[in-house]
């Protein structure tokens, strides 16, 4: 017996056997764990769950012939079943909720809400599960879009131009009896108080009957872009330049400009009191030589705006002929200068070139 265990191959066989037993033990444990995990996963997937979704209610009907009202836009559907199937239905949304009216005629009907596309293993319930509908003969018309607004909200003295509407027409569809009641489609403009600037907005459209009440029809499009010009009236005025300030003795000043008229904006009551000529003062204090100045156009009381607001004026400075004479006849010379000044002013009133002597 002792000689048996002294042989090397005996230990090799024993070691191999132990290794085989250890391998079998490890594999059994791993297999058991895998089976347990798979069973847990299967149990988890098989566990029931419930969710409630809000779905759009679709209508199966000949929309070219009929117009349907009365049904809810959305219904609640509660789905119950295996968690994986419920999650798939929620995520893919590969089912639909509908009512089938294809075999019904005009009139009022109570119909059942149906579902298609759900996995057959799932249970469901719908709320409401029935709905009342009214089927009517369809009618279609096209109307021009009109604007409505409160004119009392326009600031005093301001004018309103022709509104620009895009698109200019709207398609009206619905039950024949309802469409027949539509007299106009309007865009109601919500103007602010004392509106004094152009209104521009996307406006919701309304279909109105002869009494101004809203009619239940479908409008396409439902909104329109409206631009309502709000502006001040204006008038053009001729420009005349007048010397202001104290010029240099013995000098004559004349004025010219490429601008001969300006546009004046003001409430109509103010414009009515304005003449056709606007006098613009030009300061010549200390000027001894010809120059050019930018002169701001004055605004009378009540005038809101002047265009342009300033003009470039050429100021020509010339020496009086009397400046070379002696002081012997100073009073005569002064009288002559005054006469020359009056003549120059008279000439400036008939053109846009004015001159004054000192």
Residue frames relative to the residue before (quaternion, step in Angstrom):
aa qw qx qy qz dx dy dz
X 1.0000 0.0000 0.0000 0.0000 0.00 0.00 0.00
X 0.6446 0.5193 -0.3119 0.4665 3.50 1.05 -0.87
X 0.6435 0.5166 -0.3274 0.4602 3.54 1.00 -0.71
X 0.5920 0.5900 -0.3640 0.4111 3.58 1.12 -0.62
X 0.7353 0.4125 -0.2376 0.4825 3.59 0.85 -0.95
X 0.5764 0.5811 -0.3836 0.4277 3.56 1.25 -0.20
X 0.5843 0.5877 -0.3746 0.4158 3.53 1.22 -0.24
X 0.5087 -0.6980 0.4125 0.2895 3.67 -0.73 1.03
X 0.6608 0.5389 -0.3397 0.3969 3.62 0.87 -0.73
X 0.5451 0.6183 -0.4013 0.3994 3.58 1.23 -0.49
X 0.6876 0.4789 -0.2849 0.4655 3.58 0.90 -0.95
X 0.6150 0.5475 -0.3503 0.4466 3.54 1.10 -0.64
X 0.6498 0.5082 -0.3148 0.4695 3.56 1.00 -0.81
X 0.6482 0.5135 -0.3213 0.4615 3.57 0.99 -0.87
X 0.6533 0.5158 -0.3160 0.4553 3.61 0.95 -0.91
X 0.6446 0.5203 -0.3206 0.4593 3.58 0.98 -0.83
X 0.6511 0.5229 -0.3152 0.4509 3.56 1.00 -0.84
X 0.6499 0.5097 -0.3141 0.4681 3.56 0.97 -0.84
X 0.6413 0.5286 -0.3238 0.4521 3.57 1.01 -0.82
X 0.6448 0.5154 -0.3207 0.4646 3.58 1.04 -0.82
X 0.6539 0.5122 -0.3128 0.4606 3.57 0.97 -0.87
X 0.6514 0.5101 -0.3155 0.4647 3.61 0.99 -0.82
X 0.6366 0.5318 -0.3226 0.4559 3.61 1.00 -0.80
X 0.6595 0.5037 -0.3037 0.4681 3.55 0.98 -0.93
X 0.6394 0.5321 -0.3264 0.4488 3.59 0.99 -0.79
X 0.6745 0.4903 -0.2956 0.4661 3.58 0.89 -0.94
X 0.6599 0.5183 -0.3120 0.4456 3.61 0.89 -0.85
X 0.6429 0.5262 -0.3218 0.4542 3.55 1.03 -0.82
X 0.6521 0.5102 -0.3113 0.4664 3.57 0.98 -0.84
X 0.6600 0.5115 -0.3020 0.4599 3.59 0.96 -0.90
X 0.6561 0.5138 -0.3061 0.4604 3.54 0.99 -0.89
X 0.6473 0.5236 -0.3158 0.4551 3.54 1.02 -0.86
X 0.6485 0.5162 -0.3153 0.4622 3.55 1.00 -0.83
X 0.6516 0.5182 -0.3108 0.4585 3.59 0.99 -0.89
X 0.6546 0.5075 -0.3123 0.4652 3.55 0.93 -0.91
X 0.6483 0.5239 -0.3144 0.4543 3.56 1.01 -0.87
X 0.6557 0.5068 -0.3092 0.4665 3.58 0.97 -0.87
X 0.6589 0.5131 -0.3101 0.4542 3.55 0.95 -0.90
X 0.6463 0.5138 -0.3201 0.4645 3.54 1.01 -0.79
X 0.6423 0.5181 -0.3258 0.4613 3.55 1.02 -0.82
X 0.6542 0.5127 -0.3113 0.4607 3.57 0.99 -0.88
X 0.6533 0.5120 -0.3112 0.4628 3.54 1.00 -0.84
X 0.6480 0.5105 -0.3169 0.4680 3.54 1.04 -0.79
X 0.6368 0.5262 -0.3234 0.4615 3.56 1.05 -0.82
X 0.6764 0.4896 -0.2901 0.4675 3.57 0.94 -0.95
X 0.6989 0.4792 -0.2715 0.4563 3.54 1.06 -0.74
X 0.4968 0.6678 -0.4312 0.3483 3.60 1.23 -0.31
X 0.4243 -0.7164 0.4975 0.2433 3.56 -0.93 0.92
X 0.0077 -0.7667 0.6420 0.0046 3.55 -1.22 0.66
X 0.2232 -0.7760 0.5810 0.1021 3.56 -1.26 0.38
X 0.0251 0.7793 -0.6259 0.0193 3.57 -1.02 0.85
X 0.2419 -0.7422 0.6041 0.1604 3.57 -1.28 0.48
X 0.0958 -0.8012 0.5907 0.0018 3.55 -0.78 1.11
X 0.3098 -0.7094 0.5973 0.2098 3.57 -1.21 0.59
X 0.0327 -0.8333 0.5490 -0.0562 3.54 -0.48 1.26
X 0.5308 -0.6133 0.4841 0.3283 3.55 -1.18 0.65
X 0.3393 -0.7350 0.5540 0.1941 3.55 -0.99 0.89
X 0.2149 -0.7905 0.5660 0.0923 3.56 -0.60 1.21
X 0.2502 -0.7705 0.5747 0.1156 3.56 -1.17 0.70
X 0.1836 -0.7646 0.6105 0.0948 3.55 -0.81 1.04
X 0.3232 0.7149 -0.5453 0.2951 3.55 -0.37 1.32
X 0.5306 -0.5904 0.4862 0.3653 3.57 -1.23 0.34
X 0.2115 -0.8357 0.4966 0.1011 3.59 0.03 1.34
X 0.5867 0.5647 -0.3815 0.4375 3.61 1.19 -0.30
X 0.7488 0.3882 -0.1939 0.5010 3.56 1.18 -0.57
X 0.8104 0.2195 -0.0815 0.5370 3.57 1.01 -0.83
X 0.1873 -0.7321 0.6421 0.1290 3.52 -1.34 0.48
X 0.1704 -0.8255 0.5370 0.0337 3.57 -0.65 1.17
X 0.0045 -0.7821 0.6229 -0.0168 3.57 -1.00 0.89
X 0.6528 0.5666 -0.3758 0.3340 3.56 -1.36 0.17
X 0.6620 0.5137 -0.3209 0.4416 3.61 1.08 -0.51
X 0.5262 -0.6266 0.4594 0.3457 3.63 -1.13 0.54
X 0.5310 -0.6334 0.4545 0.3320 3.56 -1.10 0.65
X 0.8006 0.1050 -0.0340 0.5889 3.60 1.06 -0.77
X 0.1342 -0.7586 0.6310 0.0912 3.55 -1.28 0.53
X 0.4416 -0.6656 0.5292 0.2863 3.57 -1.29 0.39
X 0.0493 -0.7805 0.6229 0.0201 3.56 -0.90 0.95
X 0.1832 -0.7738 0.6009 0.0810 3.58 -0.80 1.08
X 0.1237 -0.8020 0.5842 0.0139 3.57 -0.72 1.16
X 0.0335 -0.8053 0.5908 -0.0362 3.57 -0.88 1.00
X 0.4293 0.6816 -0.5163 0.2907 3.56 -1.03 0.88
X 0.7935 -0.2574 0.2073 0.5110 3.54 -1.24 -0.39
X 0.5882 -0.6294 0.3801 0.3368 3.52 -0.94 0.97
X 0.6660 0.5107 -0.3102 0.4465 3.59 0.91 -0.87
X 0.6727 0.4905 -0.3005 0.4654 3.59 0.99 -0.81
X 0.6381 0.5184 -0.3242 0.4680 3.57 1.03 -0.78
X 0.6487 0.5133 -0.3142 0.4658 3.57 0.99 -0.87
X 0.6460 0.5185 -0.3230 0.4577 3.59 0.99 -0.81
X 0.6493 0.5122 -0.3226 0.4604 3.59 0.97 -0.82
X 0.6608 0.5084 -0.3025 0.4618 3.57 1.01 -0.82
X 0.7294 0.4600 -0.2482 0.4413 3.58 0.82 -1.01
X 0.7423 0.3960 -0.2306 0.4889 3.59 0.93 -0.82
X 0.1547 -0.8205 0.5292 0.1507 3.58 1.19 -0.62
X 0.2991 0.7929 -0.4713 0.2443 3.54 1.04 0.88
X 0.6070 0.4870 -0.3831 0.4975 3.55 1.05 0.74
X 0.1869 -0.7862 0.5763 0.1220 3.59 -1.23 0.26
X 0.2878 -0.7236 0.6055 0.1643 3.52 -1.24 0.63
X 0.0929 0.8351 -0.5250 0.1352 3.60 -0.64 1.06
X 0.2350 -0.6974 0.6426 0.2133 3.49 -1.44 0.09
X 0.2782 -0.7769 0.5505 0.1264 3.56 -0.95 0.93
X 0.0259 -0.8293 0.5566 -0.0430 3.56 -0.44 1.26
X 0.3673 0.7926 -0.4424 0.2027 3.56 1.26 0.06
X 0.7307 0.4027 -0.2421 0.4953 3.60 1.10 -0.56
X 0.5964 0.5840 -0.3557 0.4203 3.59 1.26 0.10
X 0.3625 -0.7114 0.5615 0.2173 3.57 -1.22 0.55
X 0.7245 -0.4001 0.3088 0.4687 3.55 -1.31 -0.07
X 0.5178 0.6079 -0.4838 0.3582 3.52 -1.16 0.71
X 0.5696 -0.5722 0.4618 0.3673 3.56 -1.35 -0.17
X 0.0023 -0.8059 0.5883 -0.0666 3.57 -0.85 1.05
X 0.2672 -0.6996 0.6320 0.1996 3.54 -1.32 0.48
X 0.0337 -0.8318 0.5523 -0.0441 3.59 -0.55 1.18
X 0.4979 -0.6521 0.4954 0.2854 3.54 -1.26 0.54
X 0.3784 -0.6973 0.5637 0.2299 3.53 -1.07 0.82
X 0.1411 -0.8223 0.5505 0.0283 3.57 -0.73 1.10
X 0.2345 -0.7448 0.6099 0.1354 3.55 -1.37 0.35
X 0.0150 0.7780 -0.6281 0.0014 3.58 -1.05 0.76
X 0.7275 0.4494 -0.3164 0.4107 3.55 -1.20 0.59
X 0.5573 0.5974 -0.4049 0.4106 3.63 1.22 -0.14
X 0.5772 -0.5681 0.4583 0.3662 3.54 -1.18 0.62
X 0.5203 -0.6818 0.4215 0.2945 3.56 -0.89 0.95
X 0.6136 0.5569 -0.3498 0.4371 3.59 1.22 -0.37
X 0.6330 0.5389 -0.3259 0.4503 3.57 1.25 -0.26
X 0.2931 -0.7118 0.6091 0.1907 3.52 -1.22 0.64
X 0.0064 -0.8112 0.5848 0.0037 3.59 -1.10 0.55
X 0.0860 -0.7530 0.6471 0.0829 3.50 -1.35 0.36
X 0.2414 -0.7831 0.5642 0.1009 3.57 -1.07 0.79
X 0.0456 -0.7863 0.6161 0.0124 3.53 -1.07 0.80
X 0.4834 -0.3495 -0.7723 0.2182 1.54 -1.02 2.30
X 0.4364 -0.7068 0.4882 0.2677 3.58 -1.09 0.57
X 0.7429 0.1910 -0.1866 0.6138 3.58 1.33 -0.02
X 0.0700 -0.7914 0.6055 0.0453 3.57 -1.22 0.41
X 0.3988 -0.6947 0.5472 0.2426 3.52 -1.21 0.61
X 0.0551 -0.8036 0.5926 -0.0050 3.56 -0.88 0.96
X 0.2249 -0.7413 0.6139 0.1518 3.53 -1.27 0.51
X 0.1554 -0.7943 0.5855 0.0465 3.56 -0.61 1.20
X 0.0255 0.8064 -0.5874 0.0640 3.56 -0.71 1.11
X 0.5971 -0.5494 0.4391 0.3857 3.54 -1.26 0.42
X 0.4000 -0.7439 0.4941 0.2060 3.57 -0.86 1.00
X 0.0425 -0.7706 0.6355 0.0215 3.54 -1.22 0.67
X 0.1160 -0.7896 0.6010 0.0437 3.57 -1.14 0.71
X 0.0621 0.7797 -0.6207 0.0540 3.55 -1.08 0.87
X 0.3009 -0.7245 0.5876 0.1983 3.55 -1.32 0.34
X 0.0932 -0.8045 0.5865 0.0108 3.57 -0.88 1.03
X 0.4542 -0.6243 0.5389 0.3371 3.59 -1.18 0.48
X 0.4093 -0.7006 0.5243 0.2583 3.59 -1.07 0.67
X 0.1330 -0.7876 0.5999 0.0465 3.54 -0.87 1.02
X 0.3496 -0.7264 0.5490 0.2207 3.58 -1.21 0.48
X 0.0849 -0.7608 0.6411 0.0544 3.53 -1.22 0.66
X 0.1453 0.7719 -0.6103 0.1031 3.56 -1.04 0.82
X 0.5259 -0.6181 0.4862 0.3240 3.52 -1.30 0.39
X 0.3223 -0.7852 0.4967 0.1814 3.59 -0.33 1.24
X 0.5734 0.5976 -0.3814 0.4106 3.60 1.20 -0.38
X 0.6274 0.5408 -0.3390 0.4462 3.58 1.26 -0.28
X 0.5230 0.6038 -0.4269 0.4239 3.61 1.26 -0.04
X 0.5155 -0.6587 0.4540 0.3069 3.58 -0.88 0.99
X 0.6087 -0.5786 0.4047 0.3617 3.57 -1.10 0.75
X 0.8145 0.2687 -0.2097 0.4695 3.53 -1.00 0.90
X 0.6201 0.5470 -0.3458 0.4435 3.60 1.24 -0.22
X 0.3187 -0.7419 0.5646 0.1711 3.53 -1.19 0.65
X 0.2936 -0.7356 0.5853 0.1733 3.56 -1.28 0.48
X 0.3038 -0.7711 0.5379 0.1542 3.56 -0.84 1.04
X 0.6912 -0.4429 0.3611 0.4423 3.56 -1.32 -0.14
X 0.4168 -0.7261 0.4794 0.2633 3.63 -0.69 1.00
X 0.2677 -0.7229 0.6151 0.1656 3.54 -1.21 0.68
X 0.0490 -0.8210 0.5678 -0.0328 3.59 -0.61 1.17
X 0.0183 0.7940 -0.6063 0.0403 3.56 -0.91 0.95
X 0.4731 -0.3281 -0.7911 0.2064 1.53 -1.18 2.25
X 0.5755 -0.6139 0.4196 0.3405 3.58 -1.26 0.26
X 0.7727 0.2515 -0.1479 0.5637 3.61 1.21 -0.42
X 0.2001 -0.7631 0.6041 0.1128 3.56 -1.30 0.39
X 0.3756 -0.7121 0.5504 0.2210 3.56 -1.11 0.76
X 0.1353 -0.7931 0.5928 0.0358 3.57 -0.78 1.10
X 0.0682 0.7903 -0.6047 0.0712 3.57 -0.80 1.04
X 0.3088 0.7365 -0.5594 0.2221 3.56 -1.18 0.58
X 0.7522 -0.3158 0.2747 0.5089 3.51 -1.26 -0.41
X 0.6063 -0.6057 0.3802 0.3479 3.54 -1.00 0.90
X 0.6691 0.5040 -0.3055 0.4527 3.59 0.95 -0.86
X 0.6614 0.5005 -0.3064 0.4671 3.58 1.07 -0.71
X 0.6586 0.5112 -0.3139 0.4542 3.59 0.87 -0.93
X 0.6259 0.5554 -0.3366 0.4317 3.59 1.05 -0.73
X 0.6545 0.5247 -0.3102 0.4473 3.60 1.18 -0.51
X 0.5617 0.6215 -0.3911 0.3810 3.60 1.19 -0.44
X 0.1424 -0.7978 0.5837 0.0499 3.56 -0.81 1.08
X 0.8004 -0.0586 0.0476 0.5947 3.57 1.12 -0.56
X 0.2368 -0.7190 0.6294 0.1755 3.54 -1.31 0.43
X 0.0667 -0.8407 0.5367 -0.0274 3.55 -0.58 1.18
X 0.2683 -0.6786 0.6529 0.2029 3.47 -1.41 0.42
X 0.2191 -0.7966 0.5545 0.0999 3.57 -0.41 1.25
X 0.2241 -0.8036 0.5418 0.1023 3.58 -0.49 1.24
X 0.2555 -0.7657 0.5764 0.1271 3.55 -0.84 1.03
X 0.0567 -0.8313 0.5529 -0.0078 3.58 0.16 1.31
X 0.4483 -0.6553 0.5327 0.2929 3.54 -1.14 0.65
X 0.6207 -0.5398 0.4025 0.4017 3.58 -1.22 0.39
X 0.8365 0.1091 -0.1235 0.5226 3.58 -1.08 0.84
X 0.1111 0.8222 -0.5460 0.1161 3.58 0.94 0.91
X 0.0229 0.8192 -0.5693 0.0653 3.58 -0.74 1.10
X 0.6854 0.3870 -0.2839 0.5476 3.55 1.24 0.49
X 0.6515 -0.5380 0.3641 0.3918 3.57 -1.18 0.57
X 0.3120 -0.7448 0.5689 0.1556 3.56 -0.93 1.01
X 0.0768 0.7888 -0.6032 0.0896 3.59 -0.86 0.98
X 0.2417 0.7837 -0.5194 0.2401 3.58 -0.46 1.22
X 0.4401 -0.6120 0.5758 0.3166 3.56 -1.36 0.35
X 0.0890 -0.8439 0.5285 -0.0253 3.56 -0.50 1.22
X 0.4567 -0.6745 0.5159 0.2652 3.57 -1.05 0.88
X 0.3478 -0.7548 0.5251 0.1835 3.58 -0.90 0.96
X 0.1312 -0.7791 0.6101 0.0595 3.54 -1.21 0.65
X 0.2755 -0.7253 0.6063 0.1743 3.54 -1.05 0.84
X 0.0785 -0.8290 0.5537 -0.0101 3.58 -0.66 1.13
X 0.3992 -0.6898 0.5467 0.2568 3.53 -1.20 0.60
X 0.7675 -0.3800 0.2431 0.4554 3.61 -1.25 -0.11
X 0.6994 0.4423 -0.2626 0.4963 3.59 1.23 -0.48
X 0.5697 -0.6230 0.3707 0.3871 3.57 1.27 0.12
X 0.5066 0.6389 -0.4263 0.3917 3.58 1.26 0.31
X 0.5585 -0.6294 0.4334 0.3225 3.56 -1.13 0.72
X 0.2328 -0.7569 0.5994 0.1171 3.57 -1.03 0.91
X 0.4272 -0.7207 0.4953 0.2297 3.57 -0.96 0.96
X 0.3161 0.7126 -0.5593 0.2820 3.56 0.02 1.37
X 0.4912 -0.6387 0.5041 0.3110 3.56 -1.32 0.21
X 0.1499 -0.7967 0.5829 0.0559 3.58 -0.80 1.08
X 0.0118 -0.7883 0.6149 -0.0181 3.55 -0.97 0.92
X 0.4662 -0.3441 -0.7810 0.2329 1.57 -0.94 2.35
X 0.5693 -0.6078 0.4356 0.3417 3.56 -1.30 0.18
X 0.7715 0.2356 -0.1457 0.5727 3.61 1.23 -0.32
X 0.1355 -0.7637 0.6230 0.1015 3.56 -1.32 0.31
X 0.4075 -0.6818 0.5473 0.2636 3.55 -1.19 0.60
X 0.0679 -0.8192 0.5691 -0.0221 3.56 -0.64 1.18
X 0.0685 -0.7589 0.6471 0.0254 3.55 -1.06 0.92
X 0.0503 -0.8034 0.5929 -0.0198 3.57 -0.61 1.20
X 0.2932 -0.7761 0.5289 0.1790 3.62 -0.36 1.20
X 0.0097 -0.7580 0.6518 -0.0204 3.57 -0.93 1.00
X 0.1590 0.8183 -0.5217 0.1817 3.57 -0.47 1.16
X 0.5273 -0.6035 0.4941 0.3371 3.53 -1.35 0.26
X 0.4691 -0.6202 0.5250 0.3459 3.62 -1.11 0.53
X 0.1221 -0.8024 0.5819 0.0514 3.57 -1.17 0.50
X 0.1101 -0.7665 0.6259 0.0928 3.56 -1.33 0.24
X 0.4235 -0.6806 0.5345 0.2679 3.56 -1.21 0.52
X 0.0970 -0.7915 0.6031 0.0211 3.56 -1.02 0.90
X 0.4519 -0.6685 0.5231 0.2743 3.57 -1.03 0.85
X 0.3258 -0.7553 0.5430 0.1690 3.57 -1.03 0.84
X 0.0247 -0.7634 0.6453 -0.0082 3.57 -0.97 0.98
X 0.2760 -0.7763 0.5484 0.1429 3.60 -0.79 1.05
X 0.0876 -0.7935 0.6021 0.0106 3.55 -0.97 0.95
X 0.4872 -0.6718 0.4796 0.2853 3.57 -0.97 0.92
X 0.0051 0.7569 -0.6535 -0.0042 3.52 -1.12 0.81
X 0.6900 0.4302 -0.3436 0.4698 3.56 -1.19 0.48
X 0.5271 -0.6239 0.4822 0.3167 3.58 -1.35 0.02
X 0.2499 -0.7815 0.5561 0.1324 3.53 -0.60 1.16
X 0.6228 -0.5219 0.4232 0.4008 3.54 -1.34 0.05
X 0.5358 -0.6419 0.4480 0.3165 3.57 -0.94 0.92
X 0.7969 0.2753 -0.2251 0.4883 3.52 -0.98 0.90
X 0.6425 0.4933 -0.3298 0.4848 3.60 1.25 0.13
X 0.2265 -0.7434 0.6152 0.1327 3.53 -1.20 0.70
X 0.1735 -0.8046 0.5646 0.0613 3.61 -0.87 0.99
X 0.0067 -0.7773 0.6289 -0.0116 3.53 -0.93 0.95
X 0.2309 -0.7986 0.5509 0.0738 3.57 -1.13 0.80
X 0.0572 0.7796 -0.6223 0.0427 3.53 -1.10 0.76
X 0.0077 -0.7898 0.6128 -0.0240 3.56 -1.21 0.58
X 0.5277 -0.6197 0.4787 0.3293 3.55 -1.22 0.53
X 0.6413 0.4907 -0.3160 0.4981 3.58 1.26 -0.39
X 0.1096 -0.8261 0.5521 0.0264 3.58 -0.61 1.11
X 0.8015 0.0867 -0.0647 0.5882 3.60 1.23 -0.28
X 0.2107 -0.7589 0.6044 0.1200 3.55 -1.26 0.50
X 0.3960 -0.6901 0.5549 0.2430 3.54 -1.32 0.47
X 0.1299 -0.8123 0.5680 0.0261 3.57 -0.62 1.16
X 0.1400 -0.7940 0.5896 0.0491 3.60 -0.81 1.07
X 0.2258 0.7504 -0.5865 0.2046 3.55 -0.87 1.02
X 0.6474 -0.4657 0.3935 0.4573 3.60 -1.22 0.19
X 0.6316 -0.5828 0.3502 0.3725 3.56 -1.06 0.74
X 0.6181 0.5540 -0.3503 0.4339 3.60 1.04 -0.69
X 0.6500 0.4908 -0.3124 0.4889 3.60 1.12 -0.64
X 0.6514 0.5273 -0.3208 0.4412 3.58 0.93 -0.89
X 0.6230 0.5688 -0.3430 0.4131 3.55 1.04 -0.76
X 0.7142 0.4447 -0.2488 0.4799 3.60 1.13 -0.59
X 0.5782 0.5787 -0.3854 0.4268 3.60 1.26 -0.01
X 0.4316 -0.6745 0.5304 0.2782 3.57 -1.10 0.72
X 0.6301 -0.5446 0.3933 0.3894 3.55 -1.28 -0.04
X 0.7136 0.4010 -0.2353 0.5241 3.59 1.30 -0.15
X 0.1697 -0.7662 0.6143 0.0826 3.54 -1.04 0.88
X 0.2333 -0.7829 0.5653 0.1138 3.58 -0.64 1.14
X 0.1222 -0.7984 0.5893 0.0206 3.56 -0.77 1.11
X 0.2992 -0.7720 0.5306 0.1814 3.66 -0.55 1.09
X 0.1380 -0.7689 0.6209 0.0645 3.57 -1.08 0.84
X 0.3177 -0.7717 0.5262 0.1636 3.59 -0.57 1.18
X 0.0889 -0.8168 0.5699 0.0144 3.61 -0.73 1.12
X 0.2145 0.8101 -0.5227 0.1567 3.60 1.17 0.41
X 0.8805 0.0432 -0.0572 0.4686 3.57 -0.81 1.12
X 0.4500 0.6943 -0.4671 0.3119 3.62 1.18 0.14
X 0.0882 -0.8132 0.5752 0.0122 3.57 -0.82 1.07
X 0.7826 0.2167 -0.1288 0.5693 3.58 1.24 -0.24
X 0.6596 -0.5190 0.3768 0.3920 3.52 -1.28 0.47
X 0.0834 0.7981 -0.5881 0.1005 3.59 -0.95 0.91
X 0.3411 -0.7066 0.5762 0.2287 3.53 -1.35 -0.05
X 0.0547 -0.8037 0.5925 -0.0024 3.57 -0.93 0.92
X 0.3469 -0.6802 0.5959 0.2486 3.52 -1.29 0.50
X 0.1192 -0.8236 0.5544 0.0050 3.53 -0.53 1.22
X 0.3782 -0.7171 0.5439 0.2165 3.57 -0.90 0.99
X 0.4056 -0.7048 0.5290 0.2425 3.56 -0.92 0.96
X 0.3669 -0.7469 0.5061 0.2266 3.62 -0.66 1.02
X 0.2773 -0.7438 0.5858 0.1636 3.57 -1.21 0.63
X 0.3897 -0.7101 0.5402 0.2281 3.53 -0.87 0.98
X 0.6738 -0.4736 0.3688 0.4309 3.55 -1.28 0.29
X 0.7997 0.2752 -0.2252 0.4838 3.55 -0.89 0.99
X 0.5677 0.5781 -0.3889 0.4385 3.59 1.25 -0.26
X 0.3176 -0.7733 0.5240 0.1627 3.57 -0.79 1.03
X 0.8195 -0.0465 0.0785 0.5658 3.58 0.87 -0.89
X 0.1336 -0.7503 0.6424 0.0810 3.53 -1.29 0.60
X 0.0451 -0.8011 0.5968 -0.0016 3.56 -0.92 0.90
X 0.4744 -0.3020 -0.8056 0.1866 1.55 -1.22 2.19
X 0.5586 -0.6171 0.4378 0.3399 3.57 -1.25 0.38
X 0.7910 0.0763 -0.0445 0.6054 3.61 1.21 -0.40
X 0.1524 -0.7843 0.5958 0.0816 3.57 -1.19 0.60
X 0.4389 -0.6586 0.5408 0.2848 3.53 -1.26 0.47
X 0.1034 -0.8125 0.5737 0.0033 3.58 -0.72 1.14
X 0.2864 -0.7305 0.5960 0.1705 3.57 -0.93 0.94
X 0.1245 -0.7868 0.6033 0.0396 3.58 -0.75 1.13
X 0.1262 -0.8012 0.5838 0.0370 3.55 -0.46 1.24
X 0.1420 -0.7909 0.5940 0.0387 3.55 -0.75 1.15
X 0.0259 0.7907 -0.6097 0.0491 3.59 -0.75 1.07
X 0.4690 -0.6807 0.4941 0.2694 3.55 -1.24 0.59
X 0.4950 -0.6577 0.4822 0.2997 3.56 -1.01 0.90
X 0.5524 -0.6012 0.4610 0.3477 3.63 -1.15 0.63
X 0.6463 0.5477 -0.3200 0.4242 3.59 1.05 -0.70
X 0.5255 0.6639 -0.4119 0.3369 3.61 1.20 -0.27
X 0.6567 0.5071 -0.3160 0.4601 3.65 1.20 -0.45
X 0.5639 0.6102 -0.3867 0.4003 3.61 1.23 -0.27
X 0.5633 -0.5714 0.4726 0.3645 3.56 -1.31 0.26
X 0.5979 -0.5822 0.4207 0.3558 3.55 -1.29 0.15
X 0.3408 0.7836 -0.4729 0.2151 3.57 1.30 0.13
X 0.8014 0.1776 -0.0756 0.5662 3.55 0.79 -1.01
X 0.0114 0.8632 -0.5040 0.0269 3.57 0.83 1.06
X 0.6652 0.5007 -0.3293 0.4455 3.59 0.95 -0.80
X 0.6303 0.5272 -0.3314 0.4636 3.58 1.09 -0.71
X 0.6476 0.5243 -0.3088 0.4587 3.53 1.07 -0.90
X 0.6460 0.5262 -0.3229 0.4490 3.55 1.01 -0.85
X 0.6404 0.5274 -0.3196 0.4579 3.53 1.04 -0.82
X 0.6411 0.5309 -0.3159 0.4553 3.56 1.04 -0.86
X 0.6454 0.5331 -0.3151 0.4472 3.58 1.06 -0.88
X 0.6444 0.5201 -0.3237 0.4577 3.54 1.00 -0.84
X 0.6365 0.5319 -0.3252 0.4541 3.55 1.05 -0.82
X 0.6414 0.5274 -0.3165 0.4586 3.56 1.05 -0.87
X 0.6415 0.5376 -0.3219 0.4426 3.58 1.03 -0.86
X 0.6567 0.5101 -0.3168 0.4563 3.56 0.95 -0.85
X 0.6464 0.5282 -0.3184 0.4491 3.55 1.00 -0.82
X 0.6603 0.5134 -0.3083 0.4531 3.57 1.01 -0.89
X 0.6473 0.5231 -0.3284 0.4467 3.58 0.96 -0.84
X 0.6385 0.5300 -0.3236 0.4547 3.55 1.02 -0.80
X 0.6448 0.5163 -0.3154 0.4671 3.54 1.04 -0.80
X 0.6600 0.5282 -0.3134 0.4326 3.62 1.01 -0.86
X 0.6165 0.5692 -0.3560 0.4113 3.60 1.06 -0.57
X 0.7143 0.4346 -0.2607 0.4826 3.60 1.13 -0.52
X 0.7645 0.1975 -0.1579 0.5930 3.63 1.24 0.04
X 0.5713 -0.5909 0.4300 0.3736 3.55 -1.26 -0.10
X 0.5915 0.5017 -0.3891 0.4970 3.60 1.16 0.57
X 0.0496 -0.8119 0.5800 -0.0450 3.52 -0.65 1.23
X 0.0279 -0.7991 0.6002 0.0191 3.60 -1.04 0.68
X 0.0572 -0.7774 0.6264 -0.0004 3.51 -1.23 0.72
X 0.1822 -0.7864 0.5799 0.1100 3.60 -0.95 0.81
X 0.2373 -0.7480 0.6062 0.1297 3.55 -1.31 0.51
